[in-house]
Amino acid sequence: MRLSLTELKDNQKAKIISIDLDSNLKQRLVSLGLENSKLISVYLRSPLNNPNIYLVNNFKIVIRSEIAKKIVVEVSDEYSINR
């Protein structure tokens, strides 16, 4: 199932499918480790849900909701987190 990063639920892991941002911002995110095929999960939600902290490659990255809405991810049971 494909959805935006903002729709990712706690304890779900997803694969990044696309980043629909302008090239400068997209390149900045790629340099932080956000690129297609990488797994991502919600690490911590802020009280107002903006920004949130996500976990990619064991790195915590803070992403504002306006940007997270433009990151398309695919959720699958094979990516699920067992806690």
C-alpha atoms as one frame of an Amber mdcrd trajectory, in Angstrom:
protein
   0.000   0.000   0.000   1.411   3.400  -1.001   0.892   6.507   1.098   2.628
   9.703   2.119   5.140   9.663   4.938   2.731  11.668   7.118   0.272   8.749
   6.967   2.791   6.219   8.270   1.628   4.796  11.586   3.707   4.120  14.666
   5.355   0.686  14.569   5.160   0.590  10.765   8.177   0.457   8.544   8.000
   1.447   4.892  10.177   1.659   1.810  10.679   5.083   0.224   9.225   5.043
  -3.295   9.647   8.663  -4.388  10.472  12.130  -3.129   8.380  14.706  -4.981
  10.276  17.891  -4.108  12.325  20.474  -5.993  15.822  19.307  -6.838  17.667
  21.353  -4.164  15.538  20.102  -1.281  15.476  16.575  -2.673  19.292  16.560
  -2.921  19.544  17.728   0.683  17.318  14.862   1.857  19.297  12.368  -0.231
  22.500  13.600   1.407  20.870  12.836   4.768  20.140   9.278   3.655  16.570
   9.584   2.381  16.549   7.954  -1.013  14.453   5.502  -2.960  14.371   1.933
  -1.619  15.543   2.924   1.889  13.432   1.775   4.830  11.947   4.449   7.077
   9.859   4.432  10.255   8.398   6.929  12.718  10.753   7.349  15.665   8.883
  10.063  17.591   5.854  12.226  16.922   5.791  15.779  18.200   2.755  16.880
  20.245   1.291  18.839  17.329   2.489  16.266  14.780   4.858  18.779  13.186
   7.740  18.111  12.866   8.234  14.395  13.469  11.391  12.365  13.895  11.933
   9.477  11.499  14.473   6.677  11.567  16.433   5.887   8.386  19.578   3.720
   8.411  19.749   4.026  12.204  19.847   7.836  11.882  17.158  10.080  13.328
  15.960  12.757  10.924  13.512  15.553  11.740  11.099  16.249   8.876   8.361
  18.865   8.766   4.901  17.716   7.738   4.878  19.882   4.595   7.901  17.965
   3.329   6.829  14.547   4.643   3.575  14.833   2.652   5.646  14.796  -0.541
   7.548  11.625   0.314   5.743   8.547  -1.013   6.336   5.289   0.840   5.148
   1.718   0.436   4.032  -0.226   3.493   4.309  -3.994   3.493   4.112  -6.671
   6.161   7.644  -7.731   5.263   8.921  -4.355   6.554   7.023  -4.564   9.868
   8.737  -3.774  13.152   8.648  -6.380  15.864   8.848  -4.706  19.250
